[in-house]
């Protein structure tokens, strides 16, 4: 009985971990993203493999190492990208974005659904 319980718990943990494995930054997300939204019109962020850089306008650029990238489909069928990066003090921070390929493509922060970021053309 005890062995069966240990096996069941191990399977549950393995299944949970298997659902959310980090991936490489998708190529379609690489580049500099800007918005026309008036609050962030002088801002941008740039995604490259291993780094996210936030252009803070007159306050300069904040560069952070990317620790992990996750991609999953939400219950609404949206493509959710979560970028885990290291903050200035070394703690992990999350930047969750909905990737909307049909309209742009565009990135929409999960916590700011009214703001669309589009990739600059190179």
Secondary structure as GFF3:
##gff-version 3
##sequence-region A 1 122
A	DSSP	alpha_helix	2	19	.	.	.	ID=ss1
A	DSSP	three_ten_helix	27	29	.	.	.	ID=ss2
A	DSSP	beta_strand	31	34	.	.	.	ID=ss3
A	DSSP	three_ten_helix	38	40	.	.	.	ID=ss4
A	DSSP	beta_strand	44	48	.	.	.	ID=ss5
A	DSSP	beta_strand	51	55	.	.	.	ID=ss6
A	DSSP	three_ten_helix	57	59	.	.	.	ID=ss7
A	DSSP	beta_strand	61	73	.	.	.	ID=ss8
A	DSSP	beta_strand	79	86	.	.	.	ID=ss9
A	DSSP	beta_strand	92	100	.	.	.	ID=ss10
A	DSSP	beta_strand	106	109	.	.	.	ID=ss11
A	DSSP	beta_strand	116	119	.	.	.	ID=ss12
###
